[in-house]
Amino acid sequence: MPENYPLELSVEEARHLLATHPEGVRLIDVREPHEWEICRIPGAELIPMRQIPERLGSLPKDKHLLIHCHHGGRSLRVTEFLRTRGHAAVSNVAGGIDAWALAFDPAMPRY
């Protein structure tokens, strides 16, 4: 695992980390439940953006948190918020689930 965690990772980099360090990485989806019902990345954990402040204490600081949303805007804001609250090992997944679908899962519903 890298010592310096980049602010953003590509979907390819995120997928590589999930495959090679499954015990050291958590993929967190900050979209809304209705978006989660449309499509999701296997293994992701849903924590809608608005719930992040109240769930702050339950997020581990010893794992690399990969944050994603639909296109990467909300997840970047969550990544920056978490970094200001003492979570250094947090990276935004640039392009979000839409980029993931385009790169890896063309059958995944897009919206």
OpenMM code with the backbone's topology and positions (N, CA, C; nanometers):
from openmm import Vec3, app, unit

residues = "MET PRO GLU ASN TYR PRO LEU GLU LEU SER VAL GLU GLU ALA ARG HIS LEU LEU ALA THR HIS PRO GLU GLY VAL ARG LEU ILE ASP VAL ARG GLU PRO HIS GLU TRP GLU ILE CYS ARG ILE PRO GLY ALA GLU LEU ILE PRO MET ARG GLN ILE PRO GLU ARG LEU GLY SER LEU PRO LYS ASP LYS HIS LEU LEU ILE HIS CYS HIS HIS GLY GLY ARG SER LEU ARG VAL THR GLU PHE LEU ARG THR ARG GLY HIS ALA ALA VAL SER ASN VAL ALA GLY GLY ILE ASP ALA TRP ALA LEU ALA PHE ASP PRO ALA MET PRO ARG TYR".split()
positions = [
    Vec3(0.0850, -0.1181, 0.0000),
    Vec3(0.0000, 0.0000, 0.0000),
    Vec3(0.0897, 0.1247, 0.0000),
    Vec3(0.0519, 0.2255, -0.0787),
    Vec3(0.1356, 0.3459, -0.0842),
    Vec3(0.1303, 0.4241, 0.0463),
    Vec3(0.2408, 0.4911, 0.0766),
    Vec3(0.2463, 0.5760, 0.1960),
    Vec3(0.1723, 0.7076, 0.1724),
    Vec3(0.1865, 0.7628, 0.0530),
    Vec3(0.1173, 0.8856, 0.0175),
    Vec3(-0.0006, 0.8491, -0.0704),
    Vec3(-0.1181, 0.8808, -0.0244),
    Vec3(-0.2396, 0.8431, -0.0958),
    Vec3(-0.2811, 0.9550, -0.1893),
    Vec3(-0.2949, 0.9265, -0.3186),
    Vec3(-0.3328, 1.0317, -0.4136),
    Vec3(-0.4753, 1.0800, -0.3871),
    Vec3(-0.4993, 1.2071, -0.4167),
    Vec3(-0.6334, 1.2622, -0.4014),
    Vec3(-0.7315, 1.1891, -0.4928),
    Vec3(-0.6877, 1.1559, -0.6142),
    Vec3(-0.7736, 1.0856, -0.7091),
    Vec3(-0.7008, 0.9670, -0.7704),
    Vec3(-0.7788, 0.8639, -0.7999),
    Vec3(-0.7321, 0.7454, -0.8701),
    Vec3(-0.8224, 0.7237, -0.9902),
    Vec3(-0.7673, 0.6661, -1.0955),
    Vec3(-0.8509, 0.6255, -1.2088),
    Vec3(-0.9281, 0.4992, -1.1696),
    Vec3(-1.0291, 0.4654, -1.2466),
    Vec3(-1.1024, 0.3414, -1.2189),
    Vec3(-1.0099, 0.2210, -1.2349),
    Vec3(-0.9154, 0.2299, -1.3262),
    Vec3(-0.8200, 0.1200, -1.3447),
    Vec3(-0.7326, 0.1018, -1.2199),
    Vec3(-0.6852, 0.2126, -1.1641),
    Vec3(-0.6041, 0.2053, -1.0421),
    Vec3(-0.6866, 0.1537, -0.9241),
    Vec3(-0.8106, 0.1989, -0.9140),
    Vec3(-0.8980, 0.1523, -0.8058),
    Vec3(-0.9236, 0.0028, -0.8177),
    Vec3(-0.9527, -0.0422, -0.9364),
    Vec3(-0.9784, -0.1854, -0.9572),
    Vec3(-0.8544, -0.2680, -0.9222),
    Vec3(-0.7372, -0.2188, -0.9611),
    Vec3(-0.6124, -0.2881, -0.9293),
    Vec3(-0.5932, -0.2992, -0.7772),
    Vec3(-0.6151, -0.1902, -0.7049),
    Vec3(-0.6020, -0.1931, -0.5586),
    Vec3(-0.7010, -0.2903, -0.4963),
    Vec3(-0.8237, -0.2894, -0.5438),
    Vec3(-0.9254, -0.3804, -0.4901),
    Vec3(-0.8866, -0.5261, -0.5147),
    Vec3(-0.8245, -0.5535, -0.6281),
    Vec3(-0.7852, -0.6904, -0.6618),
    Vec3(-0.6591, -0.7348, -0.5879),
    Vec3(-0.5655, -0.6424, -0.5668),
    Vec3(-0.4366, -0.6819, -0.5097),
    Vec3(-0.4256, -0.6598, -0.3589),
    Vec3(-0.5093, -0.5756, -0.3022),
    Vec3(-0.5066, -0.5464, -0.1580),
    Vec3(-0.6472, -0.5493, -0.0987),
    Vec3(-0.7232, -0.6565, -0.1202),
    Vec3(-0.8640, -0.6543, -0.0764),
    Vec3(-0.8829, -0.6303, 0.0728),
    Vec3(-0.7886, -0.6752, 0.1546),
    Vec3(-0.8046, -0.6564, 0.2989),
    Vec3(-0.7650, -0.5167, 0.3446),
    Vec3(-0.6954, -0.4409, 0.2598),
    Vec3(-0.6494, -0.3087, 0.2991),
    Vec3(-0.7239, -0.1935, 0.2360),
    Vec3(-0.8293, -0.2263, 0.1594),
    Vec3(-0.9018, -0.1240, 0.0844),
    Vec3(-1.0513, -0.1397, 0.1092),
    Vec3(-1.1214, -0.0257, 0.1192),
    Vec3(-1.2685, -0.0273, 0.1233),
    Vec3(-1.3209, 0.0658, 0.0157),
    Vec3(-1.4160, 0.0158, -0.0628),
    Vec3(-1.4800, 0.0943, -0.1673),
    Vec3(-1.6120, 0.1458, -0.1127),
    Vec3(-1.6256, 0.2773, -0.1058),
    Vec3(-1.7450, 0.3390, -0.0484),
    Vec3(-1.8163, 0.4195, -0.1562),
    Vec3(-1.9430, 0.3888, -0.1739),
    Vec3(-2.0303, 0.4526, -0.2719),
    Vec3(-2.1116, 0.5580, -0.1981),
    Vec3(-2.0970, 0.6849, -0.2366),
    Vec3(-2.1665, 0.7929, -0.1665),
    Vec3(-2.2901, 0.8425, -0.2424),
    Vec3(-2.3374, 0.7624, -0.3388),
    Vec3(-2.4595, 0.7994, -0.4110),
    Vec3(-2.5814, 0.7756, -0.3214),
    Vec3(-2.6963, 0.8099, -0.3725),
    Vec3(-2.8217, 0.7920, -0.2999),
    Vec3(-2.8747, 0.6494, -0.3191),
    Vec3(-2.9572, 0.6011, -0.2257),
    Vec3(-3.0101, 0.4644, -0.2380),
    Vec3(-3.0795, 0.4359, -0.3713),
    Vec3(-3.1527, 0.5330, -0.4276),
    Vec3(-3.2207, 0.5074, -0.5556),
    Vec3(-3.1187, 0.4878, -0.6681),
    Vec3(-3.0021, 0.5527, -0.6589),
    Vec3(-2.8967, 0.5322, -0.7588),
    Vec3(-2.8328, 0.3946, -0.7407),
    Vec3(-2.8126, 0.3540, -0.6170),
    Vec3(-2.7563, 0.2231, -0.5814),
    Vec3(-2.8429, 0.1117, -0.6401),
    Vec3(-2.9742, 0.1329, -0.6408),
    Vec3(-3.0653, 0.0317, -0.6949),
    Vec3(-3.0495, 0.0161, -0.8464),
    Vec3(-3.0065, 0.1199, -0.9156),
    Vec3(-2.9875, 0.1130, -1.0608),
    Vec3(-2.8665, 0.0274, -1.0953),
    Vec3(-2.7547, 0.0534, -1.0264),
    Vec3(-2.6319, -0.0215, -1.0520),
    Vec3(-2.5368, -0.0017, -0.9354),
    Vec3(-2.4453, -0.0967, -0.9195),
    Vec3(-2.3445, -0.0864, -0.8137),
    Vec3(-2.2241, -0.1697, -0.8495),
    Vec3(-2.1118, -0.1340, -0.7912),
    Vec3(-1.9879, -0.2089, -0.8095),
    Vec3(-1.9855, -0.3175, -0.7025),
    Vec3(-1.9673, -0.4431, -0.7424),
    Vec3(-1.9622, -0.5508, -0.6422),
    Vec3(-1.8579, -0.5225, -0.5343),
    Vec3(-1.8975, -0.5416, -0.4104),
    Vec3(-1.8082, -0.5188, -0.2974),
    Vec3(-1.8133, -0.3785, -0.2406),
    Vec3(-1.8810, -0.2872, -0.3088),
    Vec3(-1.8914, -0.1501, -0.2582),
    Vec3(-1.9869, -0.1454, -0.1398),
    Vec3(-1.9651, -0.0475, -0.0546),
    Vec3(-2.0505, -0.0236, 0.0617),
    Vec3(-2.1214, 0.1099, 0.0412),
    Vec3(-2.2527, 0.1111, 0.0550),
    Vec3(-2.3292, 0.2338, 0.0365),
    Vec3(-2.3318, 0.3153, 0.1656),
    Vec3(-2.2789, 0.4372, 0.1571),
    Vec3(-2.2937, 0.5368, 0.2633),
    Vec3(-2.3249, 0.6674, 0.1912),
    Vec3(-2.4534, 0.7021, 0.1773),
    Vec3(-2.4869, 0.8263, 0.1065),
    Vec3(-2.4114, 0.9462, 0.1631),
    Vec3(-2.3778, 1.0380, 0.0747),
    Vec3(-2.2969, 1.1548, 0.1095),
    Vec3(-2.3468, 1.2239, 0.2367),
    Vec3(-2.4747, 1.2428, 0.2492),
    Vec3(-2.5289, 1.3157, 0.3642),
    Vec3(-2.5071, 1.2417, 0.4960),
    Vec3(-2.4798, 1.1098, 0.4900),
    Vec3(-2.4575, 1.0315, 0.6123),
    Vec3(-2.3105, 1.0250, 0.6540),
    Vec3(-2.2210, 1.0738, 0.5705),
    Vec3(-2.0782, 1.0646, 0.5999),
    Vec3(-2.0425, 1.1316, 0.7336),
    Vec3(-2.0893, 1.2539, 0.7628),
    Vec3(-2.0499, 1.3146, 0.8914),
    Vec3(-2.0887, 1.2302, 1.0125),
    Vec3(-2.2084, 1.1711, 1.0117),
    Vec3(-2.2505, 1.0912, 1.1271),
    Vec3(-2.1812, 0.9547, 1.1320),
    Vec3(-2.1280, 0.9085, 1.0207),
    Vec3(-2.0590, 0.7784, 1.0149),
    Vec3(-1.9072, 0.7927, 1.0274),
    Vec3(-1.8597, 0.9143, 1.0474),
    Vec3(-1.7164, 0.9423, 1.0517),
    Vec3(-1.6424, 0.8503, 1.1478),
    Vec3(-1.6970, 0.8308, 1.2651),
    Vec3(-1.6311, 0.7466, 1.3657),
    Vec3(-1.6235, 0.5998, 1.3291),
    Vec3(-1.7071, 0.5548, 1.2366),
    Vec3(-1.7065, 0.4136, 1.1993),
    Vec3(-1.6170, 0.3840, 1.0789),
    Vec3(-1.5617, 0.4879, 1.0189),
    Vec3(-1.4740, 0.4675, 0.9035),
    Vec3(-1.3315, 0.4432, 0.9515),
    Vec3(-1.2703, 0.3334, 0.9073),
    Vec3(-1.1363, 0.3009, 0.9564),
    Vec3(-1.0296, 0.3946, 0.9009),
    Vec3(-0.9309, 0.4231, 0.9842),
    Vec3(-0.8173, 0.5033, 0.9406),
    Vec3(-0.7009, 0.4152, 0.8974),
    Vec3(-0.7150, 0.2837, 0.9165),
    Vec3(-0.6072, 0.1912, 0.8810),
    Vec3(-0.6313, 0.1202, 0.7480),
    Vec3(-0.7303, 0.1648, 0.6736),
    Vec3(-0.7584, 0.1102, 0.5409),
    Vec3(-0.7613, 0.2249, 0.4410),
    Vec3(-0.7284, 0.1940, 0.3160),
    Vec3(-0.7347, 0.2942, 0.2092),
    Vec3(-0.8805, 0.3012, 0.1640),
    Vec3(-0.9451, 0.4136, 0.1852),
    Vec3(-1.0850, 0.4316, 0.1474),
    Vec3(-1.0902, 0.4863, 0.0050),
    Vec3(-1.1600, 0.4154, -0.0818),
    Vec3(-1.1814, 0.4577, -0.2195),
    Vec3(-1.3255, 0.5053, -0.2281),
    Vec3(-1.3453, 0.6322, -0.2562),
    Vec3(-1.4775, 0.6936, -0.2546),
    Vec3(-1.5232, 0.7145, -0.3982),
    Vec3(-1.6458, 0.6705, -0.4280),
    Vec3(-1.6980, 0.6931, -0.5631),
    Vec3(-1.8443, 0.7332, -0.5591),
    Vec3(-1.8861, 0.7978, -0.6671),
    Vec3(-2.0262, 0.8361, -0.6851),
    Vec3(-2.0615, 0.8119, -0.8314),
    Vec3(-2.1469, 0.8947, -0.8883),
    Vec3(-2.1888, 0.8752, -1.0272),
    Vec3(-2.0786, 0.9149, -1.1252),
    Vec3(-2.0314, 1.0397, -1.1154),
    Vec3(-1.9272, 1.0885, -1.2067),
    Vec3(-1.8000, 1.1359, -1.1364),
    Vec3(-1.8011, 1.1459, -1.0050),
    Vec3(-1.6812, 1.1834, -0.9305),
    Vec3(-1.6869, 1.3154, -0.8566),
    Vec3(-1.7921, 1.3933, -0.8743),
    Vec3(-1.8027, 1.5236, -0.8074),
    Vec3(-1.8324, 1.5131, -0.6591),
    Vec3(-1.9379, 1.4411, -0.6254),
    Vec3(-1.9736, 1.4247, -0.4832),
    Vec3(-1.8632, 1.3508, -0.4090),
    Vec3(-1.8094, 1.2474, -0.4725),
    Vec3(-1.7068, 1.1680, -0.4049),
    Vec3(-1.5798, 1.2490, -0.3816),
    Vec3(-1.5480, 1.3422, -0.4697),
    Vec3(-1.4320, 1.4284, -0.4475),
    Vec3(-1.4567, 1.5175, -0.3256),
    Vec3(-1.5763, 1.5704, -0.3119),
    Vec3(-1.6089, 1.6532, -0.1946),
    Vec3(-1.5996, 1.5702, -0.0660),
    Vec3(-1.6497, 1.4461, -0.0705),
    Vec3(-1.6417, 1.3581, 0.0466),
    Vec3(-1.4953, 1.3259, 0.0779),
    Vec3(-1.4157, 1.2983, -0.0243),
    Vec3(-1.2729, 1.2694, -0.0054),
    Vec3(-1.2046, 1.3867, 0.0641),
    Vec3(-1.2295, 1.5070, 0.0163),
    Vec3(-1.1686, 1.6257, 0.0769),
    Vec3(-1.2173, 1.6452, 0.2204),
    Vec3(-1.3463, 1.6227, 0.2452),
    Vec3(-1.4021, 1.6333, 0.3804),
    Vec3(-1.3330, 1.5351, 0.4744),
    Vec3(-1.3213, 1.4095, 0.4319),
    Vec3(-1.2592, 1.3079, 0.5171),
    Vec3(-1.1127, 1.3406, 0.5455),
    Vec3(-1.0431, 1.3918, 0.4455),
    Vec3(-0.9027, 1.4286, 0.4652),
    Vec3(-0.8894, 1.5406, 0.5686),
    Vec3(-0.9836, 1.6334, 0.5725),
    Vec3(-0.9773, 1.7415, 0.6718),
    Vec3(-1.0154, 1.6925, 0.8108),
    Vec3(-1.0711, 1.5732, 0.8193),
    Vec3(-1.1125, 1.5150, 0.9475),
    Vec3(-1.0178, 1.4041, 0.9933),
    Vec3(-0.8962, 1.4025, 0.9396),
    Vec3(-0.7949, 1.3100, 0.9889),
    Vec3(-0.7820, 1.1781, 0.9162),
    Vec3(-0.8554, 1.1591, 0.8083),
    Vec3(-0.8439, 1.0367, 0.7282),
    Vec3(-0.7495, 1.0658, 0.6114),
    Vec3(-0.6231, 1.0299, 0.6260),
    Vec3(-0.5244, 1.0582, 0.5218),
    Vec3(-0.5343, 0.9592, 0.4060),
    Vec3(-0.5744, 0.8359, 0.4359),
    Vec3(-0.5767, 0.7282, 0.3358),
    Vec3(-0.7113, 0.7245, 0.2640),
    Vec3(-0.7425, 0.8326, 0.1929),
    Vec3(-0.8692, 0.8441, 0.1211),
    Vec3(-0.8400, 0.8947, -0.0197),
    Vec3(-0.8988, 0.8291, -0.1195),
    Vec3(-0.8834, 0.8720, -0.2584),
    Vec3(-1.0175, 0.8698, -0.3290),
    Vec3(-1.0386, 0.9689, -0.4126),
    Vec3(-1.1570, 0.9752, -0.4976),
    Vec3(-1.1349, 0.8869, -0.6202),
    Vec3(-1.2391, 0.8149, -0.6607),
    Vec3(-1.2344, 0.7370, -0.7845),
    Vec3(-1.2865, 0.8286, -0.8953),
    Vec3(-1.1945, 0.8824, -0.9737),
    Vec3(-1.2286, 0.9782, -1.0793),
    Vec3(-1.3213, 0.9140, -1.1823),
    Vec3(-1.4261, 0.9866, -1.2177),
    Vec3(-1.5203, 0.9375, -1.3180),
    Vec3(-1.6320, 0.8528, -1.2618),
    Vec3(-1.6176, 0.8083, -1.1371),
    Vec3(-1.7227, 0.7353, -1.0681),
    Vec3(-1.7668, 0.6068, -1.1351),
    Vec3(-1.8872, 0.5664, -1.0995),
    Vec3(-1.9406, 0.4402, -1.1498),
    Vec3(-1.9654, 0.4458, -1.3004),
    Vec3(-1.9854, 0.5655, -1.3540),
    Vec3(-2.0044, 0.5773, -1.4982),
    Vec3(-1.8760, 0.5375, -1.5718),
    Vec3(-1.7622, 0.5857, -1.5241),
    Vec3(-1.6335, 0.5481, -1.5846),
    Vec3(-1.6061, 0.3994, -1.5639),
    Vec3(-1.6451, 0.3467, -1.4477),
    Vec3(-1.6274, 0.2036, -1.4189),
    Vec3(-1.7065, 0.1201, -1.5202),
    Vec3(-1.8314, 0.1588, -1.5437),
    Vec3(-1.9152, 0.0856, -1.6405),
    Vec3(-1.8529, 0.0900, -1.7797),
    Vec3(-1.8081, 0.2057, -1.8214),
    Vec3(-1.7468, 0.2188, -1.9542),
    Vec3(-1.6205, 0.1350, -1.9663),
    Vec3(-1.5400, 0.1309, -1.8613),
    Vec3(-1.4119, 0.0609, -1.8674),
    Vec3(-1.4237, -0.0903, -1.8494),
    Vec3(-1.5140, -0.1344, -1.7611),
    Vec3(-1.5128, -0.2746, -1.7203),
    Vec3(-1.6434, -0.3515, -1.7377),
    Vec3(-1.7554, -0.2835, -1.7429),
    Vec3(-1.8829, -0.3551, -1.7397),
    Vec3(-1.9849, -0.2891, -1.8318),
    Vec3(-1.9718, -0.3111, -1.9638),
    Vec3(-2.0644, -0.2467, -2.0570),
    Vec3(-2.2102, -0.2873, -2.0377),
    Vec3(-2.2347, -0.3974, -1.9682),
    Vec3(-2.3726, -0.4391, -1.9417),
    Vec3(-2.4337, -0.3669, -1.8220),
    Vec3(-2.3510, -0.2969, -1.7453),
    Vec3(-2.4011, -0.2256, -1.6289),
    Vec3(-2.4932, -0.1128, -1.6732),
    Vec3(-2.6126, -0.1022, -1.6138),
    Vec3(-2.7006, 0.0084, -1.6495),
    Vec3(-2.6343, 0.1424, -1.6201),
    Vec3(-2.6484, 0.2361, -1.7124),
    Vec3(-2.5961, 0.3718, -1.6943),
    Vec3(-2.7127, 0.4687, -1.6918),
    Vec3(-2.6952, 0.5771, -1.6219),
    Vec3(-2.8019, 0.6774, -1.6099),
    Vec3(-2.7450, 0.8151, -1.6111),
] * unit.nanometer
topology = app.Topology()
chain = topology.addChain("A")
for resn in residues:
    res = topology.addResidue(resn, chain)
    for name in ("N", "CA", "C"):
        topology.addAtom(name, app.Element.getBySymbol(name[0]), res)
